[in-house]
Amino acid sequence: MNAPDPRLSINQATIKHADLATALRVTAEAGVRAIGLWREPVQEVGLRTAASMLTDSGLRFTTHCRSGFFTMPEGPARRASVDDNRVAIEEAATLAAAGAEGSTAILVLVAGGLPEGSRDLVGARERVRDAIGELAPDAAAAGVTLALEPLHPMYASDRCVVSTLGQALDIAADFDAAVVGATVDTFHIWWDPDVLSSIERAGREGRIATYQVCDWKTPLAADPLLSRHYPGDGVIDFASLTDAVEATGYDRDIEVEIFNEEIWATDPLIAVQRTAAGFAASVSPHLRTRVAS
Amino acid sequence: MNAPDPRLSINQATIKHADLATALRVTAEAGVRAIGLWREPVQEVGLRTAASMLTDSGLRFTTHCRSGFFTMPEGPARRASVDDNRVAIEEAATLAAAGAEGSTAILVLVAGGLPEGSRDLVGARERVRDAIGELAPDAAAAGVTLALEPLHPMYASDRCVVSTLGQALDIAADFDAAVVGATVDTFHIWWDPDVLSSIERAGREGRIATYQVCDWKTPLAADPLLSRHYPGDGVIDFASLTDAVEATGYDRDIEVEIFNEEIWATDPLIAVQRTAAGFAASVSPHLRTRVAS
């Protein structure tokens, strides 16, 4: 087996059932250079320990996943969410500092769905903008980029009221590009008739915080959250999307983040190796730039 | 129980397990004035008989559902699809002529998904435009309006490569508005950040062939095709969407089309009555115009 692409980063969700130690170990063992972490397994061992484990792994840190969920109206739940987002910002900064050279302090934000009983999608979206306005000074102070992630419209009601990259960019536009960017995830935006022009715009505006790849295949899993696949196993045209991202000058790591029961049931080292193989076949041929290896 | 809204039309799919005779009977019995039919139950009795049954029912005919499915490249399958679409155009014209005064000769078109093994979404969309170009002269000659229906992006790969109303309008723009319009279905487009401006545009360009309502609720059904609900049972804001449609001057019938195993298992008369009640509560308050009753 060839060495994995030096720009590949394994998002920890791809091997969800591995604890942090295992995730770091198998990622490094597979020859992958970078990892994106999730808050829960980090908190399980504690931030300080997690940072130290990350340093020892020699891996670059690419993103911290994930925070957000701030569509609710003002009140204690909204305050708790903002406070928790501030904790996540600190976590992202700490982990990025602990990762190998080339690590990036990026916190992925998922907006959240419609509040219970509400039909006011427009209002929920405005509250996303408001929350980011509250968090931006903290992120700036910590040197963290908030990466607002549009999610596929099938999640618009219960998970994320931000459904297109264009919409994420419209929200980000109110803020400094070093502080608020967007997550460009192929699974969520591949269907969008404006996807290529939105990627071009995101690049022009300096907003591509992270590029993430996984594939779309039908029939969808019964739980549509778990319907993500290895790159190449579905119908997404990684050539045109990756070309568009690369054309903006994006030259950082690219995460593969897969939620899939079957992949989660796979031995995590094998899952990482398969991810690397899918990436090499479907994404690597379209990369213009490579990190120093 | 109050009389159903005079602008309500029952799309036959809502009571899928009823044959044509039953569908016509329960719709009329519930006091509903209009119906949209599906090709299969019409073909089951034969077009001439179906037309005669429709005339006898006294109901208006609103749409014929559905045709399209022409994303495949040139070849026998594409020729068969175009030929079948021509048959559907004739059916729509015949049924509209057989329905009560105020009937509309509208054929709903669903584009189709990516051809097997293809990742070329852009090409598939262009083939939709090409097919409509072939069919438009037949539709014009028959006095039928082709109502291209954007489907929710969760169906983009396997059912419909046209995912937004704006995209449908871009395709329709090549053709006479009397011949090619769009289906505006709340379930498919409610999440779109551009939905209100796209409806305004559709009205301005004379392209709202039919307005259809049903609701969105999570969790989605395991088969996402069957996840449609009675108006009012989910999270769609029928106020803003219906206001936008009405503001364009749309004053025709409004269909409720629901695919839902539980509703299909309901006695069809009761399902029609519940549909009428949901419509009265969620949609009627936002209607400016009423058909003569």
Interface residues (C-beta under 8 A of the other chain):
Chain A: L114 S118 R119 D120 L121 V122 R125 H152 P153 M154 A156 S157 D158 S163 T164 G166 Q167 W190 W191 D192 P193 W216 K217 T218 P219 L220 A222 D223 P224 G234 V235 I236 D237 S240
Chain B: L114 S118 R119 D120 L121 V122 R125 H152 P153 M154 A156 S157 D158 S163 T164 G166 Q167 W190 W191 D192 P193 W216 K217 T218 P219 L220 A222 D223 P224 G234 V235 I236 D237 S240
